[in-house]
Amino acid sequence: MPPTSPTPAQPADPAPLSPETRLAELGLTLPPPPKPVAAYIPTKQAGSLLFVSGQVPLRDGAMLATGTVPGVVPLEVAQACARQCVLNGLAAAKAALGSLSRIVSVVRVGCFVACDPSFTDQPKVANGASELLVEIFGERGRHARAAVGAPSLPLNAPVEVEFVFEVAPADA
């Protein structure tokens, strides 16, 4: 086999857009950060990790849908609910951090789906959240994930999503 010549270095990717700019490009706005509905805090930072409590699909004070997937809530609606959970989680993160630009990477996402016992497409519901995070953060949005079925969720939500973000120091 003949020797291959070295390939020229690939040009560096341009600087990624800020998450806030990317949200605007996608036509999305963050809601006010949701208030806790029980005895917990919305976020907790431990070192360089920001944990965001589970978010349900509230928009303008009302659930996008209620009930189990797919018996009451169709798969496509559950995916939209997961996307709303992302917006709510980012609103909580922004309230804690001051700017989403401090998010270095999305580390982990946990997606809980209230579903009928025979439903096995929880990963498809979770894709609603995962794909939106990649749309917003690019490669920094790729993450580890769990997608779990549950018999019910708080407030009769069809979906609840929690997040772990790696964050830069405030003075960076």
N, C-alpha and C positions, 0 to 999 in steps of 0.2 A: 504494500500500500504506500503511495507516495506521501512524503511529508506534507503536512498542511501548513499554510502560512498563518501567522497569527491574525485573528480578526481584529479590526479596529474596536477600540472601546466604545461601548454604547453611550450615547449622550445621556447625561443625567436627566432624570424626570424633572420637569419643571416643578417649582414649589407648589405643593398642593394648596388648593383654595381653603380659606378658613371654613370650618363647618357652618358658621352662620351664613357665609356667602353661598355655600353649596345648597343650604336649605332654601335660600331665596331663589336660586336658580331652578330648584325643583318645585317652586311655587308653594312651599311649606312654611308655616310659621309655628313657633313654639307657643304653647298655651302658657298661662300663668302656672307656676309649679303647683301640682296637686297637694292638697293638705292631707296629712295622715288621717286615716279613718279609725285608728286604734292606738294602742300604747307603743309607738315606735317612732323613730325619726326617719326622715326621707333619705338621708345620706349619712355615711360615716366614712371618714378617711382614715386609713391605717398606712402610714408610710407613704409610698407612692401609689397606693391603690385607693380608688374611690368606689365604695359599695353603694349602689342605689337600690333601695327597697323595692319590692314588687309593685309594679304599676298595672293598673287596670285600664280598660279603654274608655276613660271618661273624656268627653269633649263638651265644653260649655256647660259643665255641671251635670251632664246626663250620660248614661252608658250608650255606646254605639249599638250594642246589642246585649241581650241577656239570654241565658239558657245554655244548654249543652250543644256541642258540635257532634255530628251533623244533624241530629234529630230536630233541633229548633233553629240553630244557627248554621247556615251553609258554610262550607269550607272557605269560599271566597270572602265572605263577610268576616269570618274568623281571622283570615290573613289581614284584612283591613284593620281589625281590632288590634292585632299584633303590631301593625305599623303605628297606630295611635299610641300604644304602650311605649314605643320608642320615643315618640315626640314628648310624651309625659316624662319619661325617664331622662331625656336630654334637658328638659326644662328644670327638673330637680338638680341635675348635675350643674347646669349653668348657674342656678341660684347658689350652689355651694362653692363653685369655682370662680365665678365672675365672668368667665369666657369659656366657650367650648374649645377654643384654640389650645387650652391647657391639656386637653385629652391627647395623650401620646398614642394610645391604642385602646381598642376594645378588647379586653382580655377574655371575658366569659359572659354568656347570656344564658339565663335559665328561663325556659318558657313552659308554663303550666296551662294545660288545656282542659276545661271542663267538658267531658265528653261521654258519649254513650259507651257502655262496656266493650262493645265490639269494634270501636273506632281505633284504627292503628296509624292514622296519618298525622299524628302530632308533629312530626318533622315538617310536613308541608305547611302547617299553620305557623310554626316557628320561622319558616323561610320568609314570611311577611316581615318579621323583625330583622332577621339576618340580612336580607337583601337590601333593606332600607339603610341599615348601618354601613354597608359597603358603598351604597350610592352616596352617602354623606361623607364618609371618611376615606374612601378608596381602600387601598391595601391595609391601612391602619384599622379599618373596620372589620377585618376578618378575625374570627374569634372561635374559641372553644364553646361548646353549647350542649345543653341538655334540653330535651323536649319530652315532657312527662304528661300523662293523662291523669285526671283527677275526677272524682265524682261530682264535686262542686267547688266553687271558688268564692271569695268574698264578694258581696253585693250581687251575687248571681252572675258574675262576669264570665264570659266564655273563655277569656284568655287573661293571664297575668304574666308579666315579664319582669325579671330582675337583671341587674347589670353589674359588672365589675370593669372599671376603667383604670388604665394606668395613666397617671397625670404627672405633668411637669410641676416643679416647684413654683410657687406664686411669683417669685422674683426672677424666673427664667425668661 
